[in-house]
Amino acid sequence: MTLEQIFSNPRQLIQLTQEVVSSSEFYLQILIIGFVYSLAYLIAKRLEKSIPAFKKRPKEGRFQPLWELVYKFGKILFPLLAIIFLKISVEISQLAFTHNFLLVTANIIAVLLILNTLINLFVVGDFANKAFKWVSIPLMALHMIGILDDITLYLETIALDIGNIKITANALTRVLIFGSFLFWLGRVSNNTGQRIIRSRENWDITTREIFSKLFQVGLVVIISLLLLQVMGINLTTLAVFGGALGVGLGFGLQAIASNFISGIIILLDRSISVGDYVELEDGRKGIIRELNMRSTTLETFDGKDIMVPNEKFIVTSFTNWTHKNKKQRYSVEFSVAYKTDLHKLVALIKEVVATHPQVLSGDDIPFEERPDVEIQSFGDSGINMFVEFWMEGIDDGRNRVGGDLLLMIYDAMNENGFEIPFPQRVVHMLDHDAKS
């Protein structure tokens, strides 16, 4: 007698339960269930002692997501072994017992419990967690009891005809359930894959971004194909229809396609990468924080994000300040009076500028990259000078060096008696009486 027949007749279910409880087979099945769980527990504990990855949650590292999966697998090892042993017991009991109802029920309960545990371990978020429990657990119970096929056939009878298209309740339910699952699975797989790829410290940033985006595109294609299969759409027909549709969409989505292809080209030719300081042709500039398939995100030093279409980096010119060399040369200007001892001043300013922690200086630095002071021009009120220096990164935001150096130069000149000139005019008074 099948489970479907048993559960479809409540009176027969009660009678069968009374017969099973009053028989010696009932108590023998209880002993078998106890033995199965004890054996599964002992084996699971033995494996946990032998495999440390089952006991300790992994720390942050290159393969942390994979070790996290191993750790979570250790959490379901005991119930998984119990289900395997119960399934074996059910198959054997069919030959030895008249009724193996208790073993079958224990197996069903064990499967539902491990399903609940899997959802708690892998589904993050209250809404998604509850949605999976309220959908997957009842479906699994109906499947194991054997009445899910009857429900599916009944849903097939509920249909709506729209022209040549027939939409059934079963198809809508299937698309809703499996479509939601595929979207969730795609998001989780994408996040996990991105973490694994971006944790590869032996790869440079650009290589990581290339593989990250290729993985993302490949995952979208796979999920889309699976969703089409769930919806029952013939891929051969779709290919013919897609050829005609592609021509029409090509004109409407030309900009999107151009940015998409430009993004792939940027990743492959490595003209820009995450962390580069870029200045566009229109004067906008910032640090590249993210390379997407459609646009690139620039973060300015005043906290704004600039979304730049990838096509801009292909068809227009731009300046990449830090692509191959993080070192940059800057200069700050100042003026001194004409009576200044310039030889003494030049030595003082070089020494002062070299003391700044972000300015490159010292004997190990090439001579041409050390701080240097030069005369720029002779002004109306004083001598115009400037000091050149090299530093790592951009003189802006957190690395604002120019303002610090001007203050240091001002303090040093005041302490050593050097005069900072200001506009002066000489007025000659003519004696009109003497002239007459």
C-alpha positions in Angstrom: 0.0 0.0 0.0 1.4 3.4 -1.0 1.5 6.5 1.1 -0.8 8.2 -1.4 -3.5 5.5 -0.8 -3.0 5.7 3.0 -3.3 9.5 3.3 -6.2 9.7 0.8 -8.4 7.5 3.2 -8.4 8.9 6.8 -10.4 5.9 8.1 -8.0 3.5 6.6 -5.1 5.5 8.1 -6.6 5.2 11.6 -7.2 1.5 11.3 -3.6 0.9 9.9 -2.2 3.0 12.8 -3.9 0.8 15.4 -2.7 -2.3 13.7 0.9 -1.1 13.5 1.0 0.1 17.1 -0.3 -3.2 18.5 2.2 -5.3 16.6 5.8 -6.2 17.5 7.0 -4.7 14.3 6.2 -1.2 15.6 8.6 -1.5 18.5 11.2 -3.1 16.3 11.0 -0.1 14.0 11.5 2.2 17.0 14.6 0.3 17.9 15.9 0.5 14.3 15.2 4.3 14.3 17.1 4.7 17.6 20.0 2.6 16.3 20.1 4.6 13.0 20.3 7.9 14.8 23.0 6.6 17.2 25.1 5.3 14.4 24.8 8.5 12.4 25.7 10.6 15.5 28.8 8.5 16.2 30.0 8.6 12.6 29.3 12.4 12.4 31.3 13.1 15.6 34.2 10.9 14.4 34.3 12.8 11.1 34.2 16.2 12.9 37.2 15.2 15.0 39.1 14.0 11.9 38.3 17.1 9.8 39.0 20.4 11.6 37.1 22.4 8.9 33.8 21.0 10.2 34.4 22.4 13.7 35.8 26.0 13.2 34.2 28.8 11.2 36.9 29.9 8.6 38.6 33.3 8.9 38.8 35.8 6.2 41.1 34.7 3.4 41.4 33.8 -0.2 39.1 30.7 -0.2 37.0 31.8 2.8 33.6 31.3 0.9 34.6 27.7 -0.1 35.7 26.8 3.4 32.4 28.4 4.7 30.5 25.9 2.6 32.6 23.0 4.0 31.9 24.3 7.6 28.2 24.5 6.9 28.2 21.0 5.4 29.6 19.8 8.7 26.5 21.2 10.4 24.2 18.9 8.4 26.5 15.8 8.5 24.6 14.1 11.3 21.0 14.5 9.8 22.3 13.7 6.3 23.8 10.4 7.5 20.6 9.7 9.4 18.5 10.1 6.2 20.8 7.8 4.3 20.6 5.1 6.9 16.8 5.5 7.3 16.4 5.2 3.5 18.4 2.0 3.5 16.3 0.7 6.4 13.1 1.5 4.6 14.2 -0.5 1.5 15.2 -3.5 3.6 12.0 -3.3 5.8 9.8 -3.6 2.7 11.0 -7.2 2.5 11.0 -8.1 6.2 7.9 -6.2 7.6 4.3 -6.2 6.8 4.0 -2.5 7.5 7.0 -0.2 7.6 4.9 2.9 8.1 6.9 4.2 11.1 10.2 4.0 9.2 8.8 5.8 6.2 7.3 8.5 8.4 10.6 9.0 10.2 12.4 9.3 6.9 10.0 11.9 5.7 10.3 13.9 9.0 14.1 13.7 8.8 14.1 15.0 5.2 11.9 17.9 6.1 14.1 18.8 9.1 17.3 18.8 7.1 15.6 20.9 4.5 14.7 23.4 7.2 18.3 23.3 8.5 19.7 24.0 5.0 17.4 27.0 4.6 18.6 28.4 7.9 22.2 27.9 6.9 22.2 29.2 3.4 19.3 31.6 3.0 20.1 35.0 4.4 17.4 37.5 5.2 14.1 37.1 7.1 11.8 37.5 4.1 13.7 35.0 1.8 14.2 32.6 4.7 10.5 32.5 5.5 9.5 32.4 1.8 11.7 29.3 1.2 10.3 27.6 4.3 6.7 28.2 3.4 7.1 27.0 -0.2 9.8 24.3 -0.3 8.9 22.4 2.9 5.2 21.8 2.0 6.2 20.9 -1.6 8.8 18.4 -0.3 6.2 16.9 2.1 3.6 16.6 -0.7 6.2 15.0 -3.0 7.3 12.4 -0.4 3.7 11.5 0.5 3.0 11.0 -3.2 0.2 13.5 -3.9 2.2 16.2 -5.6 1.6 14.7 -9.0 -2.2 14.8 -8.5 -2.1 18.4 -7.5 0.0 19.2 -10.6 -2.5 17.4 -12.9 -5.3 19.3 -11.3 -3.5 22.7 -11.8 -3.0 21.7 -15.5 -6.8 21.6 -15.9 -7.1 25.3 -14.8 -6.1 27.1 -18.0 -6.6 30.4 -19.8 -6.5 30.5 -23.6 -5.3 33.7 -25.3 -5.3 33.2 -29.0 -2.9 30.3 -29.7 -1.3 30.6 -26.3 -2.5 28.4 -23.4 -1.5 29.5 -19.9 -2.1 27.0 -17.1 -2.1 27.5 -13.4 0.6 24.8 -13.1 2.9 26.8 -15.5 2.4 30.0 -13.6 3.1 28.4 -10.3 6.2 26.7 -11.7 7.5 29.9 -13.2 6.8 31.8 -10.0 8.5 29.3 -7.7 11.5 28.2 -9.8 11.9 31.7 -11.3 12.3 33.2 -7.8 14.6 30.4 -6.8 16.8 31.0 -9.9 17.0 34.7 -9.2 18.0 34.1 -5.6 20.5 31.4 -6.7 22.0 33.8 -9.3 22.4 36.5 -6.7 24.1 34.3 -4.1 26.3 32.6 -6.8 27.3 36.1 -8.1 28.2 37.4 -4.6 30.2 34.3 -3.7 32.0 34.2 -7.1 32.9 37.9 -6.9 34.3 37.4 -3.4 36.4 34.5 -4.4 37.8 36.2 -7.5 38.5 39.6 -5.8 40.3 37.8 -2.9 43.0 36.6 -5.3 45.8 38.8 -4.1 48.3 37.4 -6.5 46.3 38.8 -9.4 46.4 42.5 -10.2 43.2 44.6 -9.9 42.5 44.7 -13.6 42.7 40.9 -14.0 40.4 40.4 -11.0 37.9 42.9 -12.6 38.1 41.1 -16.0 37.3 37.7 -14.5 34.7 39.2 -12.2 32.7 40.7 -15.0 33.1 37.7 -17.3 31.8 35.5 -14.4 28.9 37.9 -13.9 28.0 37.9 -17.6 28.3 34.1 -17.9 26.1 33.6 -14.8 23.4 36.0 -16.2 23.4 34.0 -19.5 23.0 30.6 -17.7 20.3 31.8 -15.4 18.4 33.3 -18.3 18.6 30.1 -20.3 17.4 28.1 -17.3 14.5 30.5 -16.7 13.5 30.1 -20.4 13.5 26.3 -20.0 11.3 26.6 -16.9 8.9 28.9 -18.8 8.7 26.2 -21.5 10.0 28.4 -24.3 11.6 26.6 -27.2 15.1 27.9 -27.6 15.2 27.1 -31.3 12.1 29.2 -31.9 13.6 31.9 -29.7 16.8 32.0 -31.8 14.8 32.7 -35.0 12.7 35.3 -33.3 15.8 36.8 -31.6 17.4 37.4 -35.0 14.6 39.6 -36.2 14.1 41.2 -32.8 17.9 41.9 -32.5 17.8 44.1 -35.6 15.1 46.3 -34.1 16.7 46.5 -30.7 20.1 47.2 -32.2 19.0 50.7 -33.1 17.2 51.4 -29.8 19.8 49.9 -27.6 22.8 51.1 -29.6 24.2 53.2 -26.7 23.8 50.4 -24.2 25.5 47.9 -26.5 28.3 50.5 -27.2 28.9 51.0 -23.5 28.9 47.3 -22.9 31.5 46.5 -25.6 33.5 49.5 -24.4 33.5 48.1 -20.9 35.0 44.8 -22.2 37.6 46.7 -24.2 38.6 48.7 -21.2 39.0 45.6 -19.0 41.1 43.9 -21.7 43.4 46.7 -22.7 43.8 47.8 -19.1 43.9 51.5 -20.0 42.2 52.2 -16.6 41.8 50.2 -13.4 40.3 50.5 -10.0 42.3 53.1 -7.9 43.5 55.2 -10.8 43.0 59.0 -10.6 41.5 60.1 -13.9 40.7 63.5 -15.4 38.2 63.7 -18.2 38.3 66.0 -21.2 35.5 68.2 -19.7 37.5 68.8 -16.5 35.8 66.3 -14.2 38.2 64.1 -12.3 38.2 61.5 -9.5 39.4 58.1 -8.4 38.0 55.1 -10.1 36.1 53.1 -7.5 34.1 50.6 -9.7 34.2 49.3 -13.3 30.8 48.1 -14.4 29.8 46.7 -17.8 27.8 49.9 -18.6 29.6 52.7 -16.7 32.5 53.6 -14.6 32.2 55.2 -11.2 34.5 58.1 -10.3 34.7 59.2 -6.7 35.6 62.9 -6.2 37.5 64.2 -3.2 34.4 66.1 -2.1 32.4 62.8 -1.7 30.5 62.8 -5.0 30.2 59.8 -7.4 30.4 60.5 -11.1 28.9 57.9 -13.4 30.8 58.0 -16.7 29.6 55.9 -19.6 32.3 53.5 -20.7 32.2 54.8 -24.3 33.7 58.1 -23.0 37.0 56.3 -22.3 37.1 55.0 -25.9 36.0 57.9 -28.1 37.4 60.8 -26.1 40.8 61.6 -24.5 41.4 61.6 -20.8 44.4 61.9 -18.4 45.3 59.0 -16.2 47.5 60.5 -13.5 48.4 57.3 -11.6 48.0 54.4 -14.0 51.7 53.2 -14.3 53.4 55.5 -11.8 51.8 56.7 -8.5 54.5 59.3 -8.1 53.6 62.9 -9.2 55.5 66.2 -9.5 53.9 69.4 -8.0 55.1 72.9 -7.3 54.0 75.7 -5.0 54.9 79.4 -5.7 56.0 82.1 -3.3 57.7 85.5 -3.4 60.6 87.2 -1.5 62.0 90.7 -1.4 64.8 91.8 -3.7 67.2 92.3 -0.8 66.9 88.6 0.1 70.0 86.3 0.3 68.7 83.8 -2.3 71.5 81.2 -1.7 70.6 81.0 2.0 66.9 81.0 1.3 67.1 78.2 -1.3 68.9 75.9 1.1 66.4 76.7 3.9 63.3 76.0 1.7 64.7 72.7 0.4 65.3 71.6 4.0 61.9 72.7 5.2 60.0 71.0 2.3 62.0 67.8 2.7 60.7 67.4 6.3 57.1 66.9 5.1 56.2 63.2 5.6 54.5 62.8 2.2 57.3 64.6 0.1 59.8 62.2 -1.4 63.3 63.1 -0.1 66.5 61.6 1.2 69.7 60.1 -0.2 67.9 57.1 -1.6 65.7 59.3 -3.8 67.0 60.2 -7.3 68.4 63.7 -7.4 65.9 64.9 -10.0 63.0 63.8 -7.6 64.2 65.6 -4.5 62.8 69.0 -3.5 64.2 71.8 -5.7 63.8 75.6 -5.4 64.1 77.9 -8.5 63.5 81.5 -9.6 60.4 81.9 -11.7 60.6 85.6 -12.6 61.4 89.1 -11.3 58.1 90.7 -10.3 57.1 94.3 -9.7 57.4 94.0 -5.9 59.7 91.0 -5.4 61.3 87.9 -6.8 58.8 85.2 -7.8 60.0 81.7 -6.9 58.7 78.1 -6.7 59.6 74.9 -5.1 59.1 71.6 -7.0 58.6 68.3 -5.1 57.5 64.7 -5.8 55.0 62.7 -3.8 53.0 59.4 -3.9 49.5 60.0 -5.1 47.5 63.1 -5.8 47.8 66.5 -4.1 44.2 66.7 -3.1 41.7 65.2 -0.6 43.5 63.3 2.1 46.8 63.9 0.4 46.5 67.7 0.5 50.2 68.8 0.6 50.4 72.1 -1.2 48.6 74.1 1.6 50.8 72.5 4.3 54.0 73.4 2.4 52.9 77.0 2.0 52.3 77.3 5.7 55.7 75.7 6.5 57.5 78.1 4.1 55.7 81.0 5.7 56.8 80.0 9.2 60.4 79.3 8.1 60.7 82.7 6.4 59.3 84.6 9.4 61.6 82.7 11.8 64.7 83.4 9.7 64.0 87.1 8.9 63.1 86.7 5.3 60.6 89.3 4.0 57.5 88.4 2.1 56.9 91.4 -0.3 53.7 93.1 -0.9 52.8 95.6 -3.7 54.7 98.9 -3.3 54.6 102.1 -5.3 57.2 105.0 -5.1 55.7 108.5 -5.4 57.9 111.5 -6.3 56.7 114.9 -5.2 57.6 117.7 -7.6 58.5 121.2 -6.2 56.5 123.6 -8.4 57.8 126.8 -6.7 61.4 125.9 -7.3 60.6 125.0 -10.9 59.0 128.3 -11.5 
